[in-house]
Amino acid sequence: MTSFSVMSFAADKPNKVKVAKNAPLFSKFVYQGEDEVYKNNPLKANEFYNPILQGCYPDPSITRKGDDYYLVCSSFAMFPGVPIFHSKDLVNWTQIGHVLDRVSQLKVHDCGISAGVYAPQILYNPNNDTFYMITTEFAGGFGNIMVKSKDPLKGWSDPIKLNFDGIDPSIFFDDNGKAYIVHNDAPDKGKELYNGHRVIKVWEYDVEKDQIIPGTSQTIVDGGVDLSKKPIWIEAPHLYKKNGRYYLMCAEGGTGDWHSEVIFVSDSPKGPFKPAPSNPILSQRYLNPKRTNMVDWAGHADLVQTPDGKYYGVFLAVRPNEKKRVNTGRETFILPVDWSGEFPVFENGLVPMEPKLKMPKGVENKTGKDGFFPNGNFTFTDDFLAPKLDYRWIGLRGPREDFIVTSKKGLIINPFAANIKELKPTSTLFYRQQHISFTATATLSYQPQTEKDLAGITCVQGERFNYVFGVTKKDKDFYLLLERTARGKSTIVASTKIDMKTAVQLRVKATGDNYEFSYSANGTDFTNLGGTVSGDILSTDVAGGFTGAMIGLYATSANNAIPE
């Protein structure tokens, strides 16, 4: 394959990847969503689907400058980090890149998949015409950091390390020029009353020095809405100002099935803050567990005001499958917010959420067209011949450009001497699982040289929970194998000899919790390998952590899955 003409996807960076002789070639990838909820609920002309971002796009934060909206999400150990989206109307979204797209900003090379970047907040400061993204980066010695940009389309600064502990930082710019940071933290030493007891703290912030002002910290929420009820995991705070008063909105109850959003009010950004009598203002926790088209775990929200004065809130929630497992991860949803009274309330945020919403007045649904992100059931196809890699493709723990090159025939992945089960950068290009039921097919040309070589597709919830469906070598023969790794223990589900003289298509098909892996030499007739296997290990509730399942185009020169 070294005879191919190769080029880097990053046009401004010369490609330094030295392609191995046996590097696999992926010439096509097709992902097709097949969820029943979208088949049974077709859109009318004045409707759009919720969630607006399907798959692992959790912890959304949103801001507006003029009629431009920007939205970011958590990315953990994915590289590049913090996907950023742009919209003019809150319905049609375009991914414009990632906020953290350089190693100087994102050092996640040796951390678990659920470490790295948590709960980013994006906010436009009209006082100095600057965008800020503040987050916690649990890797690389960073902690709480901030990056800035005058134009999100033109990139972001290197991180500014902030001098405080805790997580989920959020900045607020008052109209008098002052600034504040609020964040989650542990109670003062010796004052933790129960497991999950947390507090919200506020600091004054020096905008000129880009640093908190020492000695200004104070606790503004202890435990949550009602400490006597032992509320857990008060976090993800955001400050807002309306009619001269300051509103503090937080998530409460943990990010699972007790998740909710609560609101407080004060006459000062430093408190004291009084909880609204109607809390929570968003949650799905009280509802019938057998409801159809279930949306659950709703919370971790952020508000934005439109130019005409209306409010909307983005938040995370999940869509469990038929076994109540969460494979698509925490997704980004949106609801209109009624703030006609003293406190904001998410419209229909306390009743079972519907898969469709009415379009804002004057908006046309263009999702899936003209470069806008698709939602509902859609097909994503990539032959890897475009000069720029689609932003939906991500790496894990390191840059994609370190292992990918294109040829006139497709994508070459240069294998690292690391496999998917190690806490190292992996030579895998990932696409998020965005549907409960889907089919993903990759076309592979490959002839491994030794049993240490393997390439194919992988379905990953984490380094300790994944499936590998790949081609390797044993003695003089090529083998296709299916490996299941659960809690770090790997077993070969099935393997078969395979002729790799021509390209082979590898396919994973999920129907809820049931996953099937199959292959085809002619592109028409597919043969199943390993029967029907459970998607349990690809679910958050089994594997733990904070990510959703991802489908990877995978190569390694450190394979330890041996065909039987």
C-alpha positions as CSV (number, residue, x, y, z in Angstrom):
1,M,0.0,0.0,0.0
2,T,3.0,2.3,0.2
3,S,2.6,2.7,-3.6
4,F,-0.6,4.7,-3.0
5,S,-0.5,8.5,-3.3
6,V,-1.2,9.6,0.3
7,M,-2.1,12.9,1.8
8,S,-3.1,14.2,5.2
9,F,-6.7,15.2,6.0
10,A,-5.3,18.3,7.8
11,A,-4.5,20.6,4.8
12,D,-2.4,23.0,6.9
13,K,-0.3,20.2,8.4
14,P,2.2,18.1,6.4
15,N,1.5,14.4,6.9
16,K,4.3,12.7,8.9
17,V,2.7,9.2,9.0
18,K,5.0,6.6,7.7
19,V,2.6,3.9,6.3
20,A,3.4,0.3,7.2
21,K,3.5,-2.2,4.4
22,N,0.5,-4.1,5.8
23,A,-1.6,-1.1,6.8
24,P,-5.3,-1.8,6.3
25,L,-7.3,0.2,3.7
26,F,-10.9,1.1,4.5
27,S,-12.6,2.1,1.3
28,K,-16.2,2.8,2.5
29,F,-18.2,3.1,5.7
30,V,-22.0,3.2,5.8
31,Y,-24.0,3.8,9.0
32,Q,-27.8,3.6,8.9
33,G,-30.2,4.4,11.7
34,E,-33.2,2.2,12.1
35,D,-35.1,3.3,15.2
36,E,-38.7,2.4,15.5
37,V,-39.6,5.7,17.2
38,Y,-38.7,7.6,14.0
39,K,-40.5,5.2,11.7
40,N,-43.7,5.5,13.8
41,N,-43.5,9.3,14.2
42,P,-42.8,10.9,10.8
43,L,-42.3,14.6,10.8
44,K,-44.9,17.1,9.7
45,A,-43.8,20.3,8.0
46,N,-43.7,22.3,11.2
47,E,-41.9,19.7,13.4
48,F,-38.4,18.6,14.3
49,Y,-36.9,15.7,16.2
50,N,-35.6,15.8,19.8
51,P,-32.8,15.0,20.6
52,I,-31.1,17.5,18.3
53,L,-27.8,15.7,18.7
54,Q,-28.1,11.9,18.8
55,G,-25.4,9.7,20.4
56,C,-22.7,10.7,22.9
57,Y,-23.1,14.5,23.0
58,P,-23.6,15.0,26.7
59,D,-23.5,18.1,29.1
60,P,-24.5,20.6,26.5
61,S,-23.9,24.3,26.9
62,I,-25.1,27.1,24.7
63,T,-24.5,30.8,24.1
64,R,-25.5,33.4,21.5
65,K,-23.9,36.4,19.8
66,G,-26.4,38.3,17.7
67,D,-28.3,35.7,15.8
68,D,-25.5,33.1,16.0
69,Y,-25.9,30.3,18.5
70,Y,-23.0,28.1,19.6
71,L,-23.2,24.8,21.5
72,V,-20.6,22.6,23.0
73,C,-20.6,19.1,24.7
74,S,-18.4,16.9,26.9
75,S,-15.8,14.7,25.1
76,F,-13.9,12.9,27.9
77,A,-10.8,11.1,26.4
78,M,-12.0,11.6,22.8
79,F,-9.6,13.5,20.5
80,P,-10.2,16.2,19.3
81,G,-12.2,17.4,22.3
82,V,-15.3,19.5,22.9
83,P,-17.3,19.4,19.7
84,I,-18.7,22.8,18.8
85,F,-21.9,23.4,16.8
86,H,-23.4,26.5,15.2
87,S,-27.0,27.4,14.4
88,K,-29.1,30.4,13.4
89,D,-32.4,29.0,14.6
90,L,-31.9,26.3,17.3
91,V,-33.1,23.6,14.9
92,N,-30.5,23.3,12.2
93,W,-27.0,22.7,13.5
94,T,-23.6,22.6,11.8
95,Q,-20.6,21.2,13.5
96,I,-17.8,23.8,12.9
97,G,-15.0,21.8,14.6
98,H,-13.7,21.1,18.1
99,V,-12.6,23.6,20.7
100,L,-9.7,21.5,21.9
101,D,-8.0,20.3,18.7
102,R,-4.3,20.4,19.7
103,V,-2.2,18.4,22.0
104,S,-1.2,21.6,23.8
105,Q,-4.9,21.9,24.8
106,L,-5.8,18.3,25.4
107,K,-3.5,15.8,27.1
108,V,-5.5,12.6,27.5
109,H,-3.0,10.1,26.2
110,D,-2.9,7.9,29.3
111,C,-6.4,8.3,30.9
112,G,-9.5,6.1,30.9
113,I,-12.2,6.8,28.3
114,S,-14.4,8.5,30.9
115,A,-11.7,10.9,32.2
116,G,-10.5,13.9,30.3
117,V,-12.9,16.7,29.5
118,Y,-16.1,17.2,31.6
119,A,-19.0,19.6,31.4
120,P,-17.7,22.4,29.2
121,Q,-19.5,25.8,29.3
122,I,-19.4,28.2,26.4
123,L,-20.3,31.8,26.9
124,Y,-20.0,35.0,24.9
125,N,-18.9,38.1,26.8
126,P,-20.3,41.2,25.2
127,N,-18.2,43.4,27.4
128,N,-15.0,42.5,25.4
129,D,-16.5,40.7,22.4
130,T,-14.9,37.4,23.4
131,F,-16.0,33.8,23.6
132,Y,-15.0,31.7,26.6
133,M,-15.0,27.9,27.0
134,I,-14.4,26.7,30.6
135,T,-14.2,23.1,31.7
136,T,-12.5,20.5,33.9
137,E,-9.9,18.4,32.2
138,F,-9.1,15.3,34.3
139,A,-5.8,14.6,32.6
140,G,-2.5,16.0,31.7
141,G,-2.2,17.9,35.0
142,F,-4.7,20.5,33.8
143,G,-7.6,20.6,36.2
144,N,-10.0,23.5,35.7
145,I,-9.1,25.4,32.5
146,M,-10.3,28.1,30.2
147,V,-9.7,28.9,26.5
148,K,-10.8,32.0,24.6
149,S,-11.6,33.0,21.0
150,K,-12.7,36.1,19.2
151,D,-14.3,33.9,16.5
152,P,-15.1,30.2,17.2
153,L,-14.6,29.5,13.5
154,K,-11.0,30.5,13.7
155,G,-9.8,28.4,16.7
156,W,-9.2,28.8,20.4
157,S,-6.3,29.8,22.7
158,D,-4.1,27.4,24.6
159,P,-5.5,26.6,28.1
160,I,-5.4,29.0,31.0
161,K,-5.1,26.9,34.2
162,L,-7.5,28.2,36.9
163,N,-6.4,28.2,40.5
164,F,-9.3,26.4,42.2
165,D,-10.3,22.8,42.8
166,G,-13.7,21.1,42.2
167,I,-15.5,20.4,38.9
168,D,-18.1,21.9,36.5
169,P,-16.9,25.5,36.4
170,S,-19.1,28.1,34.8
171,I,-18.4,31.7,34.2
172,F,-20.8,34.7,34.3
173,F,-20.2,38.2,33.0
174,D,-22.3,40.9,34.7
175,D,-23.4,43.9,32.8
176,N,-21.3,46.1,35.1
177,G,-18.1,44.5,33.8
178,K,-17.5,42.2,36.7
179,A,-17.2,38.4,36.3
180,Y,-17.8,35.4,38.5
181,I,-17.1,31.7,38.4
182,V,-19.3,29.1,40.0
183,H,-18.5,25.4,40.4
184,N,-19.1,22.2,42.2
185,D,-16.9,21.2,45.1
186,A,-16.7,19.0,48.1
187,P,-17.8,20.5,51.4
188,D,-15.2,21.9,53.7
189,K,-13.1,19.3,55.4
190,G,-15.0,17.5,58.1
191,K,-18.4,18.9,56.9
192,E,-19.4,16.2,54.4
193,L,-22.6,14.7,55.8
194,Y,-23.3,11.8,53.5
195,N,-22.1,10.2,50.2
196,G,-23.0,12.6,47.4
197,H,-23.0,15.7,49.6
198,R,-21.6,18.5,47.5
199,V,-21.7,22.3,47.5
200,I,-21.7,25.1,44.9
201,K,-19.0,27.8,45.3
202,V,-18.6,31.2,43.7
203,W,-15.4,33.2,43.0
204,E,-14.9,36.7,41.8
205,Y,-13.0,36.6,38.5
206,D,-10.4,39.1,37.2
207,V,-11.2,39.4,33.4
208,E,-7.9,41.3,32.7
209,K,-5.7,38.7,34.4
210,D,-7.9,35.7,33.5
211,Q,-7.8,34.3,37.0
212,I,-10.0,34.0,40.1
213,I,-9.4,36.6,42.7
214,P,-7.8,34.9,45.8
215,G,-9.9,35.0,49.0
216,T,-13.2,35.7,47.3
217,S,-14.6,32.1,47.4
218,Q,-17.7,31.3,49.3
219,T,-20.3,28.5,49.4
220,I,-23.7,29.6,47.9
221,V,-25.5,26.2,47.9
222,D,-24.9,23.5,50.5
223,G,-26.1,20.0,49.4
224,G,-28.9,21.2,47.1
225,V,-32.5,22.5,47.3
226,D,-33.2,21.0,50.8
227,L,-30.2,19.7,52.8
228,S,-32.5,17.9,55.2
229,K,-33.5,15.5,52.4
230,K,-29.8,14.7,51.7
231,P,-29.8,15.7,48.0
232,I,-26.9,14.3,46.0
233,W,-24.5,15.7,43.4
234,I,-25.5,19.3,43.1
235,E,-23.4,20.3,40.1
236,A,-23.2,21.9,36.6
237,P,-24.1,25.4,37.9
238,H,-24.9,28.3,35.6
239,L,-25.6,31.9,36.6
240,Y,-28.1,34.1,34.7
241,K,-29.4,37.6,35.3
242,K,-33.0,38.7,34.6
243,N,-34.8,41.9,35.8
244,G,-31.9,42.8,38.1
245,R,-31.9,39.5,39.9
246,Y,-29.4,36.6,39.7
247,Y,-30.5,33.0,39.0
248,L,-28.4,29.9,39.7
249,M,-29.4,26.8,37.8
250,C,-27.9,23.5,38.7
251,A,-28.2,19.8,38.1
252,E,-29.2,17.7,41.2
253,G,-29.6,14.0,41.8
254,G,-26.7,12.5,39.9
255,T,-26.6,11.9,36.2
256,G,-28.7,8.7,36.3
257,D,-32.4,8.1,36.8
258,W,-32.7,10.6,39.7
259,H,-31.3,13.4,37.5
260,S,-33.0,16.8,37.6
261,E,-32.6,20.5,37.1
262,V,-33.2,23.0,39.9
263,I,-33.2,26.8,40.2
264,F,-32.3,29.4,42.9
265,V,-32.6,33.2,43.0
266,S,-30.6,36.0,44.8
267,D,-30.2,39.7,44.7
268,S,-26.4,39.2,44.4
269,P,-24.2,36.8,42.4
270,K,-22.6,35.9,45.7
271,G,-25.9,35.0,47.4
272,P,-27.6,34.1,49.5
273,F,-29.5,32.0,47.0
274,K,-33.1,30.9,47.7
275,P,-34.5,27.8,46.0
276,A,-37.6,28.1,43.9
277,P,-40.7,26.5,45.5
278,S,-41.5,24.5,42.3
279,N,-38.2,22.6,42.0
280,P,-37.3,20.6,40.0
281,I,-38.0,22.6,36.8
282,L,-36.9,19.6,34.6
283,S,-36.8,15.9,35.3
284,Q,-38.2,12.6,34.1
285,R,-37.7,10.7,37.3
286,Y,-41.2,10.6,38.6
287,L,-42.8,9.0,35.5
288,N,-44.1,5.6,34.6
289,P,-41.1,3.3,34.1
290,K,-43.1,1.4,31.3
291,R,-43.8,4.4,29.2
292,T,-43.2,4.1,25.5
293,N,-40.4,6.0,23.7
294,M,-38.8,6.5,27.0
295,V,-36.6,9.5,27.6
296,D,-34.8,9.5,30.9
297,W,-32.1,11.0,33.1
298,A,-32.9,14.5,32.0
299,G,-30.8,17.3,33.5
300,H,-27.5,19.2,33.2
301,A,-29.1,22.1,31.4
302,D,-28.2,25.5,30.1
303,L,-30.4,28.4,29.0
304,V,-30.2,30.8,26.1
305,Q,-32.4,33.8,25.2
306,T,-33.4,34.4,21.6
307,P,-33.2,37.9,20.0
308,D,-37.0,38.2,20.4
309,G,-36.8,37.5,24.1
310,K,-37.9,33.8,24.2
311,Y,-35.9,31.2,26.2
312,Y,-34.8,27.7,25.3
313,G,-32.9,25.2,27.3
314,V,-30.5,22.5,26.1
315,F,-29.9,19.5,28.4
316,L,-28.8,15.9,28.4
317,A,-31.1,12.9,28.5
318,V,-31.0,9.3,27.4
319,R,-33.1,6.9,25.3
320,P,-32.9,3.4,26.9
321,N,-33.4,0.3,24.7
322,E,-36.0,-2.4,25.4
323,K,-33.9,-3.8,28.3
324,K,-33.5,-0.3,29.8
325,R,-29.8,-0.2,28.8
326,V,-28.2,2.9,27.5
327,N,-25.9,2.3,24.5
328,T,-26.3,5.6,22.7
329,G,-25.1,7.5,25.7
330,R,-26.3,10.8,27.0
331,E,-27.6,13.0,24.1
332,T,-28.4,16.7,23.6
333,F,-32.1,17.6,23.8
334,I,-33.8,21.0,23.7
335,L,-37.1,22.4,25.0
336,P,-38.7,25.9,25.1
337,V,-38.6,27.5,28.5
338,D,-41.4,29.6,30.0
339,W,-39.9,32.4,32.0
340,S,-43.0,34.5,32.3
341,G,-43.1,34.1,36.1
342,E,-40.4,34.5,38.7
343,F,-38.6,31.3,37.8
344,P,-37.9,29.5,34.4
345,V,-39.7,26.2,33.8
346,F,-39.0,23.8,31.0
347,E,-42.2,23.4,28.9
348,N,-43.3,19.8,29.2
349,G,-40.1,19.0,31.0
350,L,-41.8,17.2,33.9
351,V,-44.1,15.0,31.7
352,P,-43.0,12.2,29.3
353,M,-41.0,13.8,26.5
354,E,-42.2,13.4,23.0
355,P,-39.9,12.5,20.1
356,K,-41.0,15.6,18.1
357,L,-41.2,19.4,18.8
358,K,-43.0,22.2,17.0
359,M,-40.7,24.3,15.0
360,P,-40.0,27.9,16.2
361,K,-41.9,30.4,14.2
362,G,-40.5,31.1,10.7
363,V,-37.9,28.2,10.8
364,E,-37.6,25.6,8.1
365,N,-36.3,22.1,9.0
366,K,-33.1,21.5,7.0
367,T,-31.6,18.8,9.2
368,G,-29.5,16.4,7.2
369,K,-29.4,18.8,4.2
370,D,-26.9,21.6,3.2
371,G,-24.3,20.5,5.7
372,F,-26.7,20.5,8.7
373,F,-26.4,17.7,11.2
374,P,-29.0,14.9,10.6
375,N,-31.4,13.5,13.1
376,G,-34.1,10.9,13.2
377,N,-33.3,7.9,11.0
378,F,-30.6,8.8,8.5
379,T,-27.7,7.2,6.6
380,F,-24.1,8.4,6.8
381,T,-21.8,7.3,4.1
382,D,-18.1,8.0,3.8
383,D,-15.7,6.9,1.0
384,F,-12.8,8.9,2.6
385,L,-12.0,10.6,-0.7
386,A,-12.9,14.1,0.5
387,P,-9.9,16.4,1.2
388,K,-11.1,17.0,4.8
389,L,-12.2,14.4,7.3
390,D,-15.8,14.7,8.6
391,Y,-15.9,16.1,12.1
392,R,-17.9,13.2,13.3
393,W,-14.9,11.0,13.1
394,I,-12.8,11.1,16.3
395,G,-9.8,9.5,17.8
396,L,-9.2,8.3,21.3
397,R,-6.5,9.7,23.5
398,G,-4.6,11.2,20.6
399,P,-4.9,13.0,17.3
400,R,-6.4,11.2,14.3
401,E,-3.6,12.7,12.1
402,D,-1.1,10.5,13.9
403,F,-2.4,7.4,12.2
404,I,-4.7,8.2,9.3
405,V,-3.8,9.0,5.7
406,T,-5.9,8.9,2.6
407,S,-5.2,7.3,-0.8
408,K,-7.0,7.4,-4.1
409,K,-8.6,4.2,-2.9
410,G,-9.7,5.3,0.6
411,L,-8.5,5.6,4.2
412,I,-5.3,3.9,5.4
413,I,-4.9,3.4,9.1
414,N,-1.3,3.0,10.2
415,P,-1.5,0.6,13.2
416,F,-0.1,1.5,16.6
417,A,1.6,-1.1,18.8
418,A,-1.4,-0.7,21.2
419,N,-4.7,-2.4,21.3
420,I,-8.2,-1.2,22.2
421,K,-7.9,-2.5,25.7
422,E,-4.9,-0.4,26.7
423,L,-4.8,3.1,28.2
424,K,-2.9,4.4,25.3
425,P,-3.7,6.4,22.1
426,T,-5.3,3.9,19.8
427,S,-5.2,3.8,16.0
428,T,-8.9,3.7,15.7
429,L,-11.3,6.1,13.9
430,F,-14.5,6.3,15.8
431,Y,-18.1,7.2,14.9
432,R,-20.7,7.5,17.7
433,Q,-23.6,5.0,17.9
434,Q,-26.5,7.3,17.3
435,H,-29.4,4.9,17.3
436,I,-30.8,2.1,19.4
437,S,-31.1,0.0,16.2
438,F,-28.6,0.5,13.4
439,T,-26.4,-1.1,10.8
440,A,-22.8,-0.1,10.2
441,T,-20.7,-1.6,7.4
442,A,-17.0,-1.1,6.6
443,T,-15.2,-2.3,3.5
444,L,-11.7,-3.6,4.3
445,S,-8.7,-4.5,2.2
446,Y,-6.0,-6.1,4.4
447,Q,-3.5,-8.9,4.7
448,P,-2.0,-9.2,8.2
449,Q,1.5,-10.4,8.4
450,T,1.5,-11.9,11.9
451,E,-0.8,-12.8,14.7
452,K,0.1,-9.4,16.2
453,D,-1.7,-7.7,13.3
454,L,-5.4,-7.1,13.4
455,A,-7.8,-4.8,11.6
456,G,-11.6,-4.5,11.4
457,I,-14.3,-2.8,13.3
458,T,-14.8,-2.5,17.0
459,C,-17.8,-1.5,19.2
460,V,-16.5,0.3,22.3
461,Q,-18.0,1.5,25.5
462,G,-14.6,1.6,27.1
463,E,-11.2,0.0,27.3
464,R,-12.7,-2.8,29.6
465,F,-16.0,-3.2,27.7
466,N,-15.9,-3.8,23.9
467,Y,-16.3,-6.0,20.9
468,V,-13.6,-6.5,18.3
469,F,-14.6,-7.9,14.9
470,G,-11.4,-8.2,12.9
471,V,-9.0,-10.0,10.6
472,T,-5.8,-11.4,11.9
473,K,-3.3,-14.2,11.0
474,K,-2.6,-17.6,12.6
475,D,0.1,-19.7,11.1
476,K,-0.3,-19.3,7.3
477,D,-4.0,-18.5,7.3
478,F,-6.1,-15.4,7.7
479,Y,-8.9,-15.5,10.3
480,L,-11.9,-13.3,11.1
481,L,-12.7,-13.3,14.8
482,L,-15.2,-11.9,17.2
483,E,-13.8,-11.0,20.6
484,R,-15.9,-9.9,23.6
485,T,-14.2,-8.0,26.5
486,A,-16.2,-7.5,29.7
487,R,-14.8,-6.1,32.8
488,G,-11.3,-6.4,31.3
489,K,-11.6,-10.1,30.6
490,S,-11.5,-11.1,26.9
491,T,-13.0,-14.2,25.3
492,I,-13.2,-15.3,21.6
493,V,-16.9,-15.7,20.8
494,A,-16.2,-17.2,17.3
495,S,-13.6,-17.3,14.6
496,T,-13.4,-18.6,11.0
497,K,-10.8,-18.8,8.2
498,I,-11.2,-16.1,5.6
499,D,-9.8,-15.4,2.1
500,M,-8.4,-11.9,2.0
501,K,-7.3,-11.8,-1.6
502,T,-10.1,-9.3,-2.2
503,A,-11.9,-6.7,0.0
504,V,-14.3,-7.9,2.6
505,Q,-17.2,-6.1,4.1
506,L,-17.6,-6.2,7.9
507,R,-21.0,-5.4,9.4
508,V,-22.4,-4.9,12.8
509,K,-26.2,-4.7,13.2
510,A,-28.0,-3.8,16.4
511,T,-31.6,-4.3,17.1
512,G,-31.9,-2.9,20.6
513,D,-29.8,-5.0,22.9
514,N,-29.2,-7.7,20.2
515,Y,-26.0,-7.2,18.2
516,E,-24.9,-9.3,15.2
517,F,-21.6,-9.3,13.4
518,S,-21.4,-10.6,9.8
519,Y,-19.1,-10.5,6.8
520,S,-19.4,-10.6,3.0
521,A,-16.9,-11.3,0.2
522,N,-19.2,-10.2,-2.6
523,G,-21.0,-7.3,-1.0
524,T,-24.4,-9.0,-1.1
525,D,-24.4,-12.2,0.8
526,F,-23.5,-11.8,4.5
527,T,-22.5,-14.6,6.8
528,N,-23.0,-14.2,10.6
529,L,-20.2,-15.0,12.9
530,G,-20.9,-15.7,16.6
531,G,-24.7,-15.6,16.4
532,T,-26.6,-12.9,18.3
533,V,-24.7,-11.3,21.2
534,S,-25.7,-9.0,23.9
535,G,-25.1,-5.3,23.7
536,D,-25.0,-5.2,27.5
537,I,-21.3,-4.4,27.7
538,L,-21.8,-1.4,25.4
539,S,-24.3,0.2,27.8
540,T,-23.5,2.8,30.4
541,D,-25.5,1.0,33.1
542,V,-23.3,-2.1,32.8
543,A,-19.9,-0.6,31.8
544,G,-20.3,2.5,34.0
545,G,-18.6,5.7,33.0
546,F,-20.1,8.7,31.1
547,T,-19.7,7.9,27.4
548,G,-21.9,6.3,24.8
549,A,-21.0,3.4,22.6
550,M,-18.8,4.1,19.5
551,I,-18.1,2.1,16.3
552,G,-14.5,2.1,15.3
553,L,-12.4,1.4,12.2
554,Y,-9.6,-0.3,14.1
555,A,-6.0,-1.4,13.4
556,T,-3.3,-2.7,15.8
557,S,0.1,-4.3,15.7
558,A,-0.3,-5.4,19.3
559,N,-3.2,-7.8,18.9
560,N,-3.6,-10.4,21.6
561,A,-6.9,-11.9,20.4
562,I,-5.9,-15.3,19.0
563,P,-8.3,-17.3,16.8
564,E,-9.4,-20.6,18.2
